[in-house]
Amino acid sequence: MKIAKYWDDFLVGDTYTSEKRTVLEEDVERFAEISEDMNPLHLDENFAKTTPYGKRIVHGMLVLSKVTGLHYGLGVFKGTSLGVVEIQWKFKKPVFIGDSIQFEARVENKIETSKKDRGILIRSILVRNEHGEIVQEGKFVNLIRRK
């Protein structure tokens, strides 16, 4: 696990990559239960066969949630992230049960705030499946502790 980084430690242009994670059927079922999104597109194989995808797809918000978890797993924001301020996000391609996802992040900007103990960090995120296809992308804006 990497050491936590403060706002001051990041440079515009810095990049980092997450580990890969496979999206399991149990993940989809648990997410449907927690989110109450019971769309048959995610849960009913027979229904999903009648859609343009031909099979069940993973909730887009589940993939986004996994990205936030993968961020935490990197350790670079452990104890320094003070929360998400904004997310700008695009869902480019479906993710299917059994797909493995991984993200690449790039620091786009750092903004000082009026409070000297924190700053804004803006990162662009590309989420890829195991075939290298971009399935989701966007920007995370976080409030990060300063030294």
Residue pairs with C-beta under 8 A, 6 or more apart in sequence:
1 73
1 74
1 75
1 78
2 74
2 75
2 76
3 75
3 76
4 75
4 76
4 77
4 78
4 79
4 80
5 76
5 77
5 80
6 80
6 144
6 145
6 146
6 147
7 80
7 110
7 118
7 119
7 121
7 144
7 145
7 146
7 147
8 119
8 146
8 147
9 147
10 107
10 110
10 121
10 144
11 107
12 107
12 108
12 109
12 110
13 106
13 107
14 106
14 107
15 104
15 105
15 106
15 107
16 74
16 76
16 104
16 105
17 102
17 103
17 104
17 105
18 67
18 70
18 71
18 73
18 74
18 102
18 103
18 104
18 105
19 70
19 73
19 102
20 100
20 101
20 102
20 130
21 66
21 70
21 100
21 101
21 102
22 98
22 99
22 100
23 58
23 62
23 63
23 66
23 95
23 96
23 97
23 98
23 99
23 100
23 101
24 97
24 98
25 97
27 58
27 62
27 66
28 42
28 43
28 56
28 58
28 59
28 62
28 97
29 43
31 37
31 59
31 61
31 62
31 65
32 38
32 39
32 42
32 43
32 59
35 59
35 61
35 62
37 59
37 61
39 59
40 47
40 48
41 47
41 48
41 51
41 53
41 56
41 57
42 48
42 56
42 57
42 58
42 59
43 56
44 56
45 55
45 56
48 54
48 55
48 56
48 57
49 55
53 94
53 96
55 96
56 96
56 97
57 94
57 95
57 96
58 94
58 95
58 96
58 97
58 99
60 91
60 95
60 136
63 95
63 101
63 127
63 135
63 136
64 87
64 89
64 136
66 101
67 101
67 103
67 125
67 127
67 136
68 84
70 102
70 103
71 77
71 103
71 105
71 140
72 78
77 142
77 144
79 145
80 144
80 145
81 142
81 143
81 144
81 145
82 118
82 142
82 143
82 144
82 145
83 142
83 143
84 140
84 141
84 142
85 120
85 141
85 142
85 143
86 139
86 140
86 141
87 138
87 139
87 140
87 141
88 138
88 139
88 141
89 136
89 137
89 138
89 139
90 136
90 137
90 138
91 135
91 136
92 134
92 135
92 136
92 137
93 129
93 133
93 134
93 135
94 135
95 101
95 129
95 135
95 136
99 129
99 130
99 135
100 129
100 130
101 127
101 128
101 129
101 130
101 135
102 127
102 128
103 125
103 126
103 127
103 128
104 125
104 126
104 128
105 123
105 124
105 125
105 126
105 140
106 123
106 124
107 121
107 122
107 123
108 122
108 123
108 124
108 139
109 120
109 121
109 122
110 119
110 120
110 121
110 122
111 119
111 120
111 122
112 119
112 120
113 119
113 120
113 143
116 146
117 145
117 146
118 143
118 144
118 145
118 146
119 143
119 144
119 146
120 141
120 142
120 143
120 144
121 141
121 142
121 143
121 144
122 139
122 140
122 141
123 139
123 140
123 142
124 137
124 138
124 139
125 136
125 137
125 138
125 139
125 140
126 134
126 137
127 134
127 135
127 136
127 137
128 134
128 135
129 135
